[in-house]
């Protein structure tokens, strides 16, 4: 609670400081706006099976303060959450952007490169300075995993990992870019990386080299992109001992190439192919290379017909429980107009799996899917789909025939007459049979209804309910009834306070 109180005081203090008198009103400057978004709900699940019984309640309170200030543009969010009967600060973030700098404090995402920080979510702070148009420096530091606050309401339950980093980028005119990155952690792990890229019209060349404790890593890229053709290759060679402070480099131990090809000779036709071939020296064996290949082609005819094909083959034989999985999707969709725009479609999906482990079953499968989409003007949408599958278990030569029927009706958010009330709803029904000779099916029915009240542009509130029912054979032990009732509101305080 002390952490929550501290951040509330900081939030109030920042808001109070921003309210100090200011007499410089710029053209196009936005005033301070404070927005509140909150909600609460509770639910329960009842079942004949103990493991499917539970109750829960939750609530959240989000405050958003934004606008222009003398220092630049301000954006901040602060959220309290209750989960599992524990209330904590779940999210806090403040951003201040100026003409030559930016400051981020709180929950944030940072992305430097594949070999350093690659889309890392963390709690901490970062500062970027731009002393000139071609030079920038970024300092970042914080904690991953459980983080500094909100550990009881966060979904990330990994151990806390503290880190800090510095990155500089120099990009003079002429398409050249140079970068240098240094990372360190409380545990002593250090990473040093140098990168460069050069862009010449439609061509891009990139290179990065990094060292981390006892490991080294290199990444090279060549890419060509025009209006109708994309062609590129990325080469990676990352030692298994290349460990970044937060151990999050997904390419650790890998050596190989990722190649892509895209062709769009006309608006109606597109072709894409990707191949990822690599050795995994951390989790796999050195005797076999993993090869993942996929591609797709799509063509739209002038009369509303869409024809497409996609296929993939993942050869993961270097892993102890690896194997070869293959699959294809061939589909055709025909659009037609009956009062409004509708469509019918058919998909054929054959798949094959050859296990590299004797304890796992290899199989082949053919799935046929037929469906129809009906649009009821701009008010509702109906989808009805039938699945029929034939699966052959290779070791026993047994054939099973699962089938399924799925129907969904969506009522879009619609104003009730001329009142400030709006309603939205959806109903989803699905029935699965494990085999044609099985009598008992698994039936799932899901329904949700939301009623919204919008008396003004600054205020809206809603109340909703969600009900789901799963009726399954006793052997599956998945049967349950689940209900949820929730309420929420959004209110924007237009302060009309100009600070810039």
GUFI-344430 format. One line per 2 residues: number of its first residue (from 1); their letters; for each residue y, x, z of C-alpha. Coordinates in nm, 4 decimals. Each point is the difference from the previous one (the first is absolute). Layout:
BEGIN
NUM = a = Y,X,Z; ...
***
This chain:
BEGIN
1 = xx = 0.0000,0.0000,0.0000; 0.2381,0.2918,0.0627
3 = xx = -0.0335,0.0998,-0.3676; 0.0858,-0.3552,-0.1050
5 = xx = 0.2997,-0.0117,0.2344; 0.1223,0.3364,-0.1283
7 = xx = -0.0106,-0.1094,-0.3629; 0.1699,-0.3290,0.0813
9 = xx = 0.2818,0.1945,0.1669; 0.0237,0.2342,-0.3000
11 = xx = 0.0105,-0.2968,-0.2374; 0.2742,-0.1714,0.2034
13 = xx = 0.1957,0.3248,0.0347; -0.0081,0.0653,-0.3743
15 = xx = 0.1071,-0.3577,-0.0678; 0.2826,0.0270,0.2538
17 = xx = 0.1238,0.3287,-0.1472; 0.0040,-0.1503,-0.3450
19 = xx = 0.2223,-0.2808,0.1237; 0.2814,0.2415,0.0851
21 = xx = 0.3224,-0.0842,-0.1889; 0.0144,0.1112,-0.3598
23 = xx = 0.2777,-0.0596,-0.2537; -0.1502,0.1436,-0.3203
25 = xx = -0.1363,-0.2895,-0.2069; -0.1377,0.1283,-0.3296
27 = xx = -0.0510,-0.2028,-0.3144; -0.3550,-0.1290,-0.0232
29 = xx = -0.0732,0.0947,0.3605; -0.2493,-0.2239,0.1801
31 = xx = 0.0605,-0.1194,0.3576; -0.2427,0.0496,0.2852
33 = xx = -0.2787,-0.2550,0.0017; -0.2446,-0.0562,0.2841
35 = xx = -0.3220,-0.1812,-0.0878; -0.2691,-0.1274,0.2350
37 = xx = -0.3558,-0.0764,-0.1103; -0.2472,-0.1165,0.2613
39 = xx = -0.3167,-0.1922,0.0449; -0.2847,-0.0843,0.2311
41 = xx = -0.3485,-0.1337,-0.0401; -0.3381,-0.0426,0.1563
43 = xx = -0.3489,-0.0702,-0.1161; -0.3638,-0.0111,0.0880
45 = xx = -0.3421,0.0292,-0.1555; -0.2906,-0.2109,0.1175
47 = xx = -0.3606,0.0657,-0.0943; -0.3565,-0.0404,0.1131
49 = xx = -0.0166,0.3799,-0.0083; 0.1742,0.1817,0.2844
51 = xx = 0.1234,0.2848,-0.2210; 0.1976,-0.2493,-0.2117
53 = xx = 0.1916,-0.1529,0.2917; 0.3478,0.1202,0.0846
55 = xx = 0.3522,-0.1108,0.0844; 0.3232,0.1770,-0.0836
57 = xx = 0.3736,-0.0396,0.0110; 0.2835,0.1986,-0.1491
59 = xx = 0.3748,0.0093,-0.0381; 0.2564,0.2183,-0.1709
61 = xx = 0.3772,0.0393,0.0140; 0.1731,0.1942,-0.2760
63 = xx = 0.3703,0.0910,0.0024; 0.1613,0.1343,-0.3190
65 = xx = 0.3503,0.1469,0.0021; 0.1507,0.1137,-0.3307
67 = xx = 0.3324,0.0582,-0.1693; 0.2554,0.2633,-0.0984
69 = xx = 0.1454,0.2312,0.2646; 0.2517,0.2875,-0.0246
71 = xx = -0.2904,0.2458,-0.0111; -0.1766,-0.1763,-0.2880
73 = xx = -0.2523,-0.2821,-0.0300; -0.1911,-0.1115,0.3116
75 = xx = -0.3391,-0.1733,0.0125; -0.2027,-0.0445,0.3178
77 = xx = -0.3008,-0.1981,0.1220; -0.1413,-0.0479,0.3474
79 = xx = -0.3133,-0.2046,0.0690; -0.1779,-0.1092,0.3168
81 = xx = -0.3636,-0.1081,-0.0332; -0.2570,-0.1593,0.2244
83 = xx = -0.3648,0.0552,-0.0795; -0.3014,-0.0417,0.2269
85 = xx = 0.2323,-0.1196,0.2773; 0.1978,0.3265,-0.0038
87 = xx = 0.3676,0.0145,-0.1007; 0.1491,0.3204,-0.1367
89 = xx = 0.2427,0.1247,-0.2557; -0.1997,-0.0052,-0.3210
91 = xx = 0.2582,0.1274,-0.2489; 0.3410,0.1671,0.0109
93 = xx = 0.1928,0.1534,-0.2870; 0.3589,0.1002,-0.0715
95 = xx = 0.1312,0.1375,-0.3299; 0.3486,0.1344,-0.0672
97 = xx = 0.0779,0.1001,-0.3586; 0.3110,0.1891,-0.0990
99 = xx = 0.1185,0.1547,-0.3240; -0.1646,0.3355,0.0763
101 = xx = -0.2416,-0.0688,0.2827; -0.2500,-0.2479,0.1406
103 = xx = -0.1401,-0.0439,0.3526; -0.3196,-0.1859,0.0883
105 = xx = -0.1059,-0.0592,0.3603; -0.3078,-0.1874,0.1254
107 = xx = -0.2984,-0.1257,-0.2007; 0.0127,0.1488,-0.3455
109 = xx = -0.1987,0.1225,-0.3027; 0.0503,0.3487,-0.1406
111 = xx = -0.1282,0.1386,-0.3294; 0.0430,0.3622,-0.1082
113 = xx = -0.2994,0.0912,-0.2195; -0.3808,-0.0164,-0.0276
115 = xx = -0.0424,0.3291,0.1861; 0.2441,-0.0620,0.2867
117 = xx = 0.1125,-0.3477,0.1066; -0.1478,-0.2719,-0.2191
119 = xx = 0.1326,-0.3475,0.0941; -0.0376,0.0571,0.3748
121 = xx = 0.0872,-0.2799,0.2435; 0.1405,0.1414,0.3227
123 = xx = 0.2356,-0.0612,0.2918; 0.2856,0.2464,0.0222
125 = xx = 0.3069,0.0994,-0.1973; 0.1047,0.1578,-0.3277
127 = xx = 0.3332,0.1292,-0.1269; 0.0787,0.0765,-0.3646
129 = xx = 0.3106,0.1976,-0.0905; 0.1347,0.0346,-0.3535
131 = xx = 0.2686,0.2718,-0.0003; 0.0147,-0.0236,-0.3801
133 = xx = -0.1395,-0.2151,-0.2776; -0.2794,0.2485,-0.0744
135 = xx = -0.1015,0.1010,0.3539; -0.1501,-0.1917,0.2934
137 = xx = -0.1569,0.0799,0.3374; -0.2269,-0.2317,0.2014
139 = xx = -0.1025,0.0508,0.3617; -0.2691,-0.2289,0.1395
141 = xx = -0.1847,-0.0210,0.3291; -0.2027,-0.2522,0.1915
143 = xx = -0.3397,-0.1282,0.0964; -0.2899,-0.1644,-0.1801
145 = xx = -0.2898,-0.1980,0.1379; 0.0772,-0.1911,0.3192
147 = xx = 0.3570,0.1144,-0.0330; 0.2785,0.0084,0.2553
149 = xx = 0.0247,-0.3746,0.0610; -0.1985,-0.3155,-0.0655
151 = xx = -0.3433,0.1544,0.0483; -0.1402,-0.3278,0.1384
153 = xx = 0.1171,-0.2141,-0.2919; -0.0435,0.2491,-0.2851
155 = xx = -0.3045,-0.0086,-0.2237; -0.0029,0.3790,-0.0304
157 = xx = -0.2117,0.1129,0.2958; -0.0479,0.3646,-0.0974
159 = xx = 0.0968,0.2761,0.2411; 0.3659,0.0933,0.0019
161 = xx = 0.0888,0.2883,-0.2341; 0.3454,0.1573,0.0264
163 = xx = 0.1478,0.1877,-0.2948; 0.3261,0.1329,-0.1440
165 = xx = 0.1004,0.1088,-0.3471; 0.2758,0.1316,-0.2223
167 = xx = 0.0287,-0.0469,-0.3763; 0.2614,0.1271,-0.2434
169 = xx = 0.0369,-0.1067,-0.3624; 0.2134,0.1716,-0.2623
171 = xx = 0.0376,-0.1839,-0.3311; 0.2588,0.1534,-0.2309
173 = xx = 0.0713,-0.1432,-0.3424; -0.2517,0.0563,-0.2759
175 = xx = -0.2974,-0.1876,0.1458; -0.1012,0.2728,0.2453
177 = xx = -0.0877,-0.0787,0.3629; -0.1010,0.2416,0.2784
179 = xx = -0.1219,-0.0899,0.3499; -0.1140,0.1702,0.3190
181 = xx = -0.1638,-0.1685,0.3005; -0.0902,0.1165,0.3490
183 = xx = -0.2045,-0.2091,0.2455; -0.1159,0.0711,0.3522
185 = xx = -0.1691,-0.1824,0.2870; -0.0319,0.0290,0.3765
187 = xx = -0.3539,0.1295,-0.0516; 0.1255,0.3012,-0.1932
189 = xx = -0.1008,-0.1022,-0.3534; 0.2550,0.1112,-0.2588
191 = xx = 0.0384,-0.0804,-0.3692; 0.2205,0.1794,-0.2509
193 = xx = 0.0344,-0.1400,-0.3515; 0.1925,0.0933,-0.3154
195 = xx = 0.0348,-0.2344,-0.2955; 0.1707,-0.0281,-0.3337
197 = xx = 0.0264,-0.2425,-0.2876; 0.1566,0.0065,-0.3422
199 = xx = 0.0792,-0.3055,-0.2130; 0.0575,0.0455,-0.3734
201 = xx = 0.0686,-0.3375,-0.1606; -0.3352,-0.1845,0.0186
203 = xx = -0.1897,0.2963,0.1479; -0.0363,0.0825,0.3704
205 = xx = -0.1489,0.3175,0.1499; -0.0599,0.0342,0.3729
207 = xx = -0.1488,0.2587,0.2341; -0.0392,0.0283,0.3787
209 = xx = -0.1620,0.2693,0.2141; -0.0615,-0.0323,0.3724
211 = xx = -0.1503,0.1974,0.2869; -0.1230,-0.1500,0.3269
213 = xx = -0.1531,0.2201,0.2709; -0.3096,0.1422,-0.1763
215 = xx = 0.0114,-0.2238,-0.3078; 0.1836,-0.0092,-0.3295
217 = xx = 0.0739,-0.2786,-0.2451; 0.1365,-0.0242,-0.3516
219 = xx = 0.1003,-0.2974,-0.2126; 0.1024,0.0063,-0.3652
221 = xx = 0.1099,-0.2880,-0.2226; 0.0730,-0.0546,-0.3676
223 = xx = 0.1206,-0.3430,-0.1113; 0.1293,-0.1533,-0.3216
225 = xx = 0.1561,-0.3463,0.0029; 0.1679,-0.1939,-0.2776
227 = xx = 0.0553,-0.3675,-0.0694; -0.3523,-0.0451,-0.1365
229 = xx = -0.2076,0.2958,0.1258; -0.0736,0.1516,0.3415
231 = xx = -0.2185,0.3073,0.0337; -0.0385,0.2218,0.3041
233 = xx = -0.2224,0.2291,0.2042; 0.0228,0.1093,0.3628
235 = xx = -0.2006,0.2986,0.1247; -0.0653,0.0469,0.3721
237 = xx = -0.1736,0.2759,0.1910; 0.0265,-0.0598,0.3753
239 = xx = -0.2049,0.2100,0.2431; -0.2020,-0.1849,0.2620
241 = xx = 0.1895,0.2072,0.2594; 0.3385,-0.1205,-0.1285
243 = xx = 0.1049,-0.2119,0.2991; 0.3462,-0.1513,0.0291
245 = xx = 0.1385,-0.0761,0.3498; -0.1079,-0.3636,-0.0153
247 = xx = -0.3169,0.0667,-0.2031; 0.0754,-0.2648,-0.2579
249 = xx = -0.0377,0.1805,-0.3340; -0.2533,-0.2217,-0.1757
251 = xx = -0.0736,0.2772,-0.2522; -0.1150,0.2473,0.2632
253 = xx = -0.3020,0.1950,-0.1262; 0.0276,-0.1381,-0.3523
255 = xx = 0.0132,0.1971,-0.3243; 0.0311,-0.1801,-0.3307
257 = xx = 0.2166,-0.1925,-0.2423; 0.1402,-0.3500,-0.0274
259 = xx = 0.0816,-0.0998,-0.3577; 0.1570,-0.3178,-0.1315
261 = xx = 0.0618,-0.1473,-0.3425; 0.2095,-0.3071,-0.0777
263 = xx = 0.0727,-0.1508,-0.3397; 0.2185,-0.3000,-0.0814
265 = xx = 0.0512,-0.0070,-0.3790; 0.1322,-0.3563,0.0192
267 = xx = 0.1064,-0.2437,0.2705; -0.3212,-0.1994,-0.0378
269 = xx = -0.2414,0.2929,0.0373; -0.0493,0.2525,0.2805
271 = xx = -0.2692,0.2658,0.0584; -0.0429,0.2110,0.3154
273 = xx = -0.2601,0.2618,0.0958; -0.0248,0.2137,0.3177
275 = xx = -0.2447,0.2719,0.0994; -0.0278,0.1787,0.3333
277 = xx = -0.2462,0.2927,0.0029; -0.0193,0.2085,0.3151
279 = xx = -0.2087,0.2022,0.2416; 0.0204,-0.1049,0.3643
281 = xx = -0.0529,0.3153,0.2029; 0.0719,-0.1767,0.3297
283 = xx = -0.2315,-0.3024,-0.0062; -0.2260,0.0621,-0.3000
285 = xx = -0.2243,0.2664,-0.1423; 0.1025,0.2714,-0.2466
287 = xx = -0.2923,-0.0704,-0.2316; 0.1377,-0.3249,-0.1415
289 = xx = 0.3390,-0.1155,-0.1224; 0.1339,-0.3485,0.0661
291 = xx = 0.1171,-0.1733,-0.3165; 0.1928,-0.3279,0.0133
293 = xx = 0.0967,-0.1581,-0.3311; 0.1611,-0.3328,-0.0745
295 = xx = 0.1836,-0.1633,-0.2859; 0.1329,-0.3321,-0.1218
297 = xx = 0.1295,-0.1653,-0.3136; 0.1945,-0.3248,-0.0244
299 = xx = 0.1217,-0.1981,-0.3019; 0.2150,-0.3149,-0.0036
301 = xx = -0.0116,-0.2096,-0.3145; 0.2956,-0.2115,-0.1175
303 = xx = -0.1929,-0.3253,0.0650; -0.0309,0.0658,0.3765
305 = xx = -0.3376,0.1762,0.0097; -0.0396,0.3063,0.2203
307 = xx = -0.3071,0.2172,-0.0626; -0.0800,0.2972,0.2185
309 = xx = -0.2567,0.2543,0.1032; -0.0168,0.2443,0.2899
311 = xx = -0.2758,0.2321,0.1067; -0.0665,0.2677,0.2595
313 = xx = -0.2597,0.2568,0.0960; 0.0082,0.1785,0.3349
315 = xx = -0.2470,0.2864,0.0289; 0.0030,0.1133,0.3650
317 = xx = -0.3280,0.1914,0.0142; 0.1463,0.2892,0.1987
319 = xx = -0.0032,-0.2166,0.3132; -0.3016,-0.0547,0.2235
321 = xx = 0.0252,-0.3780,-0.0383; 0.1498,0.0159,-0.3461
323 = xx = -0.1180,-0.1450,-0.3272; 0.1171,-0.1319,-0.3334
325 = xx = 0.1833,-0.3320,-0.0212; 0.0962,-0.1477,-0.3346
327 = xx = 0.1596,-0.3223,-0.1035; 0.1766,-0.1913,-0.2728
329 = xx = 0.2226,-0.3050,-0.0231; 0.0338,-0.1888,-0.3258
331 = xx = 0.2336,-0.2961,0.0100; 0.1771,-0.2513,-0.2168
333 = xx = 0.2781,-0.2334,0.1091; 0.1380,-0.2851,-0.2093
335 = xx = 0.3346,-0.1512,0.0880; 0.0628,-0.3605,-0.0978
337 = xx = 0.2701,-0.2559,0.0624; -0.0722,-0.3436,0.1384
339 = xx = 0.3315,-0.1154,0.1414; 0.0311,0.3483,0.1524
341 = xx = -0.1490,0.3478,-0.0528; -0.3727,0.0229,0.0867
343 = xx = -0.2842,0.2407,-0.0687; -0.3780,0.0249,-0.0160
345 = xx = -0.1830,0.3309,0.0345; -0.3388,0.1669,-0.0028
347 = xx = -0.1032,0.3374,0.1446; -0.3265,0.1880,-0.0389
349 = xx = -0.0477,0.2745,0.2591; -0.3134,0.2157,-0.0268
351 = xx = -0.0396,0.2731,0.2651; -0.2621,0.2634,0.0731
353 = xx = -0.0612,0.2161,0.3045; -0.2433,0.2907,0.0185
355 = xx = -0.0326,0.1256,0.3547; -0.0380,0.3661,0.0843
357 = xx = -0.1589,-0.0962,0.3310; -0.3566,-0.1297,0.0178
359 = xx = 0.0883,-0.2320,0.2876; 0.2558,-0.1899,-0.2098
361 = xx = -0.0832,-0.2551,-0.2660; 0.0973,0.0610,-0.3627
363 = xx = 0.0821,-0.3124,-0.1987; 0.1456,-0.1474,-0.3148
365 = xx = 0.2095,-0.3146,-0.0057; 0.1453,-0.2391,-0.2562
367 = xx = 0.2746,-0.2326,0.1187; 0.1437,-0.2862,-0.2072
369 = xx = 0.3260,-0.1621,0.1096; 0.1537,-0.3052,-0.1630
371 = xx = 0.3224,-0.1550,0.1176; 0.3001,-0.2150,-0.0761
373 = xx = 0.3611,0.0178,0.1187; 0.1997,-0.3207,-0.0051
375 = xx = 0.3731,0.0042,0.0694; 0.1424,-0.3264,0.1260
377 = xx = 0.3533,0.0703,-0.1216; 0.1823,0.2170,0.2580
379 = xx = -0.1457,-0.1870,0.2954; -0.3665,0.0969,0.0288
381 = xx = -0.2714,0.2203,-0.1447; -0.3739,-0.0663,-0.0186
383 = xx = -0.2715,0.2594,-0.0621; -0.3706,-0.0815,-0.0378
385 = xx = -0.2571,0.2748,-0.0464; -0.3799,0.0262,-0.0331
387 = xx = -0.1946,0.3234,0.0585; -0.3591,0.0586,-0.1064
389 = xx = -0.1633,0.3367,0.0748; -0.3354,0.1569,-0.0850
391 = xx = -0.0860,0.3062,0.2095; -0.3137,0.2091,-0.0525
393 = xx = -0.1156,0.2269,0.2842; -0.1502,0.2977,-0.1807
395 = xx = -0.2494,0.1267,0.2587; -0.1694,-0.3384,0.0411
397 = xx = 0.0948,-0.1580,-0.3359; 0.1123,-0.3105,0.1901
399 = xx = 0.2653,-0.2218,-0.1603; 0.2436,-0.2027,0.2090
401 = xx = 0.2451,-0.2544,-0.1364; 0.3109,-0.0445,0.2214
403 = xx = 0.2420,-0.2745,-0.1040; 0.3413,-0.1033,0.1215
405 = xx = 0.2580,-0.2706,-0.0580; 0.3624,0.0566,0.0927
407 = xx = 0.2877,-0.2484,-0.0170; 0.3589,0.0557,0.1120
409 = xx = 0.3005,-0.2321,-0.0010; 0.3450,0.1405,0.0749
411 = xx = 0.3018,-0.2201,0.0649; 0.3063,0.2174,-0.0511
413 = xx = 0.2925,-0.0205,0.2380; 0.1646,-0.3284,-0.0973
415 = xx = 0.3083,-0.1744,0.1302; -0.0670,-0.3434,0.1474
417 = xx = 0.2327,-0.2349,-0.1841; 0.3589,0.1196,0.0582
419 = xx = -0.0615,0.0912,0.3643; 0.0177,0.3511,0.1537
421 = xx = -0.3781,-0.0087,0.0469; -0.2502,0.1899,-0.2154
423 = xx = -0.3787,-0.0113,-0.0030; -0.2657,0.2369,-0.1302
425 = xx = -0.3776,-0.0162,0.0248; -0.3226,0.1463,-0.1349
427 = xx = -0.3662,-0.0947,0.0184; -0.2843,0.2347,-0.0910
429 = xx = -0.3666,-0.1000,-0.0231; -0.2870,0.2385,-0.0712
431 = xx = -0.3757,-0.0579,0.0013; -0.2445,0.2925,-0.0276
433 = xx = -0.3756,-0.0117,-0.0539; -0.1857,0.3264,0.0579
435 = xx = -0.2688,-0.0987,-0.2544; -0.1049,-0.2982,-0.2089
437 = xx = -0.3009,-0.0511,0.2296; 0.2141,-0.0025,0.3157
439 = xx = 0.0945,-0.3447,0.1262; 0.2613,0.0860,0.2628
441 = xx = 0.3372,0.1086,-0.1387; 0.2970,0.1708,0.1581
443 = xx = 0.3039,-0.2257,-0.0264; 0.3529,0.1121,0.0780
445 = xx = 0.2954,-0.2389,0.0154; 0.3496,0.1345,0.0635
447 = xx = 0.3140,-0.2132,0.0326; 0.3584,0.0839,0.0888
449 = xx = 0.3098,-0.2188,0.0163; 0.3577,0.1172,0.0606
451 = xx = 0.3045,-0.2168,0.0644; 0.3386,0.1726,-0.0306
453 = xx = 0.3411,-0.1202,0.1132; 0.3053,0.1557,-0.1709
455 = xx = 0.3225,-0.1653,0.1221; 0.2203,0.2843,-0.1317
457 = xx = -0.0205,0.3269,-0.1931; 0.0125,0.1923,0.3287
459 = xx = -0.2719,-0.1873,0.1877; -0.3583,-0.0936,-0.0771
461 = xx = -0.2998,-0.0712,0.2176; -0.3584,-0.0987,-0.0613
463 = xx = -0.3132,-0.1254,0.1657; -0.3414,0.0523,-0.1491
465 = xx = -0.3673,-0.0399,0.0636; -0.3063,0.1763,-0.1423
467 = xx = -0.3529,-0.1316,0.0316; -0.3143,0.1678,-0.1309
469 = xx = -0.3619,-0.1023,0.0318; -0.3038,0.2126,-0.0857
471 = xx = -0.3319,-0.1803,-0.0106; -0.2859,0.2424,-0.0653
473 = xx = -0.3754,0.0302,0.0536; -0.0944,0.0976,0.3540
475 = xx = -0.1402,0.3316,-0.1171; 0.3452,0.1083,-0.1215
477 = xx = 0.1635,-0.0593,0.3402; 0.3449,-0.0422,-0.1587
479 = xx = 0.0635,-0.3694,0.0678; 0.3251,-0.0774,0.1814
481 = xx = 0.3074,-0.2257,0.0088; 0.3373,0.1710,0.0220
483 = xx = 0.3427,-0.1572,0.0543; 0.3481,0.1496,0.0168
485 = xx = 0.3353,-0.1625,0.0755; 0.3195,0.1965,-0.0563
487 = xx = 0.3745,-0.0510,0.0186; 0.2846,0.2191,-0.1170
489 = xx = 0.3663,0.0080,-0.0921; 0.2533,0.2143,-0.1841
491 = xx = 0.3702,0.0088,0.0853; 0.2714,0.2154,-0.1542
493 = xx = 0.3218,0.0667,0.1890; 0.2746,0.0623,-0.2539
495 = xx = 0.2413,0.1940,0.2209; 0.2748,0.0411,-0.2639
497 = xx = 0.0677,0.3328,0.1675; 0.1018,0.2716,-0.2432
499 = xx = -0.0200,0.3556,0.1278; 0.0705,0.1860,-0.3211
***
